[in-house]
């Protein structure tokens, strides 16, 4: 068990060449939480958890926990990547809820996978995906849809989760899987 965890940590923070790496990108929210799953740089799937706005905050966190447990148990990712939070005094309550959701992600990542999630700042994701750290959501979505040949309309949360996972893979210099 220790060796498996140690290897996952090493893989999480090293450049992967000639190896298969499974990554889950997560766009964090308490009402909408989106995940994307990559096998190397190939997008495998994406899913959206939509909590009813009328649910109590604790109930939303339990839904997030169950959703992630299923994803992590089924996919067994080597890395979990989330977008870090940023403080906005006008949305202090939302910041608190998102921070709680990140805590749930951290707990489930450790409980199921024995790995710590990696946090990326929104400006880093925008810079790597579009070349502009101040890009608008629409610009990020356009690049993601073009790169992965997605023709359907996707919720912003889904395109964000794809951008988050893909940014990490670019940073890690993960090679495209040979077909």
C-alpha positions as CSV (number, residue, x, y, z in Angstrom):
1,X,0.0,0.0,0.0
2,X,2.8,2.5,0.9
3,X,4.7,1.7,-2.3
4,X,1.6,2.2,-4.5
5,X,0.9,5.6,-2.8
6,X,4.6,6.6,-3.2
7,X,4.6,5.7,-6.9
8,X,1.4,7.7,-7.4
9,X,3.0,10.7,-5.7
10,X,6.1,10.4,-7.8
11,X,4.1,10.2,-11.0
12,X,1.9,13.1,-9.9
13,X,4.9,15.4,-9.7
14,X,7.1,14.2,-12.5
15,X,7.2,14.3,-16.3
16,X,5.5,11.1,-17.7
17,X,7.0,9.8,-20.9
18,X,5.9,6.7,-22.7
19,X,3.6,5.8,-19.8
20,X,-0.2,6.1,-19.5
21,X,-1.4,8.7,-17.1
22,X,-5.1,9.1,-16.1
23,X,-6.0,12.6,-14.9
24,X,-9.3,14.0,-13.6
25,X,-9.8,17.8,-14.0
26,X,-12.4,19.3,-11.7
27,X,-14.2,22.7,-11.8
28,X,-15.3,23.2,-8.3
29,X,-18.7,24.5,-7.3
30,X,-21.3,23.5,-4.8
31,X,-24.3,23.9,-7.1
32,X,-22.4,22.6,-10.2
33,X,-19.3,20.5,-10.1
34,X,-17.8,19.3,-13.4
35,X,-15.2,16.6,-14.0
36,X,-13.2,15.6,-17.1
37,X,-11.2,12.4,-17.4
38,X,-8.1,12.2,-19.6
39,X,-6.0,9.2,-20.6
40,X,-2.7,11.0,-21.3
41,X,-3.9,14.0,-23.4
42,X,-7.0,12.2,-24.8
43,X,-10.2,13.4,-23.4
44,X,-12.2,10.3,-22.4
45,X,-15.4,11.8,-20.8
46,X,-16.8,14.6,-18.9
47,X,-19.7,14.7,-16.3
48,X,-21.6,17.4,-14.5
49,X,-23.1,17.1,-11.0
50,X,-26.0,19.5,-10.7
51,X,-27.1,20.1,-7.1
52,X,-30.5,21.7,-6.6
53,X,-30.0,25.2,-5.3
54,X,-32.6,24.6,-2.6
55,X,-30.5,21.9,-1.0
56,X,-28.8,22.7,2.3
57,X,-25.0,23.3,1.9
58,X,-24.2,20.1,3.9
59,X,-26.4,18.0,1.6
60,X,-24.6,19.4,-1.5
61,X,-21.3,18.4,0.0
62,X,-22.5,14.9,0.6
63,X,-23.7,14.7,-3.0
64,X,-20.2,15.9,-4.1
65,X,-18.6,13.2,-2.0
66,X,-20.7,10.4,-3.4
67,X,-20.2,11.7,-7.0
68,X,-16.4,11.8,-6.6
69,X,-16.1,8.5,-4.9
70,X,-17.9,6.8,-7.8
71,X,-15.7,8.6,-10.4
72,X,-12.5,7.9,-8.5
73,X,-13.3,4.2,-7.9
74,X,-14.3,3.7,-11.5
75,X,-11.5,5.7,-13.2
76,X,-8.6,5.3,-10.7
77,X,-6.9,8.5,-11.8
78,X,-3.2,9.1,-11.2
79,X,-3.8,12.8,-10.7
80,X,-6.7,15.0,-9.5
81,X,-6.5,18.6,-10.5
82,X,-8.7,21.4,-9.3
83,X,-8.9,25.1,-9.9
84,X,-7.8,27.1,-6.9
85,X,-10.1,29.6,-5.3
86,X,-9.6,33.3,-5.3
87,X,-11.0,35.8,-2.7
88,X,-13.7,38.2,-3.8
89,X,-15.1,40.2,-0.8
90,X,-18.4,40.6,-2.7
91,X,-18.8,36.8,-2.8
92,X,-17.4,35.8,0.6
93,X,-20.2,33.3,1.2
94,X,-19.6,31.6,-2.1
95,X,-15.9,31.4,-1.3
96,X,-16.7,29.6,1.9
97,X,-18.8,27.0,0.1
98,X,-16.2,26.4,-2.6
99,X,-13.5,26.0,0.0
100,X,-15.6,23.4,1.7
101,X,-16.1,21.6,-1.7
102,X,-12.3,21.6,-2.2
103,X,-12.0,20.1,1.3
104,X,-14.3,17.3,0.2
105,X,-12.3,16.8,-3.0
106,X,-9.1,16.5,-0.9
107,X,-10.7,14.1,1.5
108,X,-12.1,11.8,-1.2
109,X,-8.9,11.9,-3.2
110,X,-7.0,10.7,-0.2
111,X,-9.6,8.2,1.0
112,X,-10.0,6.5,-2.4
113,X,-6.7,7.2,-4.3
114,X,-4.2,8.1,-1.6
115,X,-3.2,11.2,-3.5
116,X,-3.5,14.9,-2.9
117,X,-5.3,17.0,-5.4
118,X,-3.2,19.6,-7.4
119,X,-4.4,23.2,-7.4
120,X,-4.0,25.4,-10.4
121,X,-4.8,29.1,-10.4
122,X,-7.5,30.3,-12.9
123,X,-5.0,32.7,-14.5
124,X,-2.5,29.8,-15.1
125,X,-5.2,27.8,-16.8
126,X,-6.2,30.7,-19.0
127,X,-2.6,31.5,-19.9
128,X,-1.7,27.9,-20.9
129,X,-5.0,27.2,-22.7
130,X,-5.4,30.5,-24.6
131,X,-2.0,32.3,-24.2
132,X,-3.7,35.1,-22.2
133,X,-4.0,34.9,-18.4
134,X,-6.9,37.3,-18.5
135,X,-8.9,35.5,-21.1
136,X,-12.7,35.4,-20.8
137,X,-14.6,32.1,-20.2
138,X,-15.8,32.1,-23.8
139,X,-12.3,32.2,-25.1
140,X,-11.3,29.3,-23.0
141,X,-14.4,27.4,-24.0
142,X,-13.7,28.1,-27.7
143,X,-10.1,26.8,-27.5
144,X,-11.2,23.7,-25.5
145,X,-14.0,22.8,-28.0
146,X,-11.7,23.3,-30.9
147,X,-8.8,21.3,-29.4
148,X,-11.0,18.3,-28.5
149,X,-13.4,18.6,-31.5
150,X,-16.5,19.1,-29.3
151,X,-19.5,20.2,-31.4
152,X,-22.1,20.2,-28.7
153,X,-22.8,23.1,-26.4
154,X,-21.3,22.5,-23.0
155,X,-21.9,24.2,-19.7
156,X,-19.1,26.5,-18.7
157,X,-18.3,24.2,-15.8
158,X,-17.5,21.4,-18.2
159,X,-15.3,23.4,-20.5
160,X,-13.5,24.7,-17.4
161,X,-12.9,21.2,-16.0
162,X,-11.5,20.1,-19.4
163,X,-9.2,23.2,-19.5
164,X,-8.0,22.5,-15.9
165,X,-7.1,18.8,-16.7
166,X,-5.5,19.7,-20.0
167,X,-3.4,22.5,-18.4
168,X,-2.0,20.1,-15.9
169,X,-1.1,17.6,-18.7
170,X,0.7,20.3,-20.7
171,X,2.6,21.4,-17.6
172,X,3.6,17.8,-17.0
173,X,4.7,17.3,-20.6
174,X,2.5,14.2,-21.0
175,X,2.8,12.7,-24.4
176,X,-0.2,12.1,-26.6
177,X,-1.2,8.4,-26.5
178,X,-0.1,6.5,-29.6
179,X,-3.0,4.8,-31.3
